[in-house]
């Protein structure tokens, strides 16, 4: 059992990108599916699908690379941790790489990117940053 399943997901993605894998599988949850959905909408992954198994299921995440073979995800960093939760209001959202990256937040309207949070004028728990 993991103390932080989201950090485990991000680490699996980070390791798969370093190995130039085409896909990575992580144990499924609704929060992880929300993170994968935001990554897909923002163009950091090709897509994801849910695989049923005897337990909670798996998310198969299809990683994205540019035509030269370089990974689209350069850095993926966990911000809010089990021992230190990080909450941000909409006017306190970080600018990741001066606007080139994204922040992913868990809000009362679901898991959203920083751009979506600004449109909806809602803050929440800062889960991770991606660039």
N, C-alpha and C positions, 0 to 999 in steps of 0.2 A: 504494500500500500504506500502511496506517495503522500507526502504532506502538502504538496502543491502540484496538482495535476496540470494546470496551465503552464507552469514552468517546465514540466516534463514534455508537454507538447511542443513548446518553443525550442527546447533543446533537441528534440528529435528532428524538427525541421532544420535547425542550424546544422546538425551533424549530417543530415541527408544532403543539404546544399554543398557542404564541404566535400562530400564524396561524389558529387555530381549525379546523384540518384534521380531517376525520373519520377518516383513517387515515394511517399512515406506513409506508414500506417500508425495511427495513434488510437488509444481507447476512446470511444465516443462519449460525448455528453452534449447537452444543449449549449452550454457556454463555449465549448471548443468548436461546435458547429457554427456558432455565431461569429467566432473569430475567423474561421475559415471562410465564411461568407463575405466578411469585410475584406479579407485578403484577396478574394476573387474579384469583388466589385472594384477594388482599387488597382487591379492588374498585377498583383504580386505572385499569384498562382494561377494555373490554368483552370483548375476546378477541383471539386472534391465530391465524393459520394460515400454513402453509408453502407457498410457491409455488416450483415447480420451474422452473429455467432451465438454460441450457447450462453454467453454472458451479456455484457452491456453493448456489444457491437463495436465496430471499428470505423474510423474515418480514414478513407484513402485519399490523401492529398496529392494532387498532380502538380509537381513543381515546374516553374517556368524559367527558361534560359533565353538569352538573346541570341541572335544569329551567329555570333562569334563563340558561343558556348559559355559565356559568363553568366553567373546567376543573377536574377533580377533582385532577389533578397540579398543585400549586402550585409545588413546587420538587423537582428531582431532581438530586442532587449526587454526583459520583464521589469516593470516599474513597481507595481503594487505587489507586495509579497505577503505571505501569511503572517509574518511578524511585524510588518509595517505597511498598513494600508495607505494608499495615496488617493485622495479625492481631489478633484479639481472642478471649480465652477467654469462656466462657459468662457468667461473673460480671462481665465487663468490657464487655458489650455496651452501646452508647449508647442513651439514651432520646431518640428523635427527637420534638421538639415535645411533650415531657413525656408521651409515650405515644400521641399522636395520629398520628404518622407511623411509618414502618417503616425498618428497616435490612435490606439484602439481603446475605447472606453466601454464600461458596462454601465448602462443607464436604466432608468425606470421604463424606457421605451425599447429596451433590448441592447444588444451589442452594436455600437456605432463607431464610425471613424470620426476623427476630429472635425472634418468638413461637415459631416451630417449633423454633429452636435451643434456646430455654429449655426447651421440653417434652422434647426429646431429650437435653438436657444436653450439647451439642456446640458448639464454637467453630469459627472458621475465618477466612478472609480477608474483610474488610469491603469489599464491592464498592461499594455506594452507599447513600445514604439518600434516602427519598422522603417528602414531606409535601404 
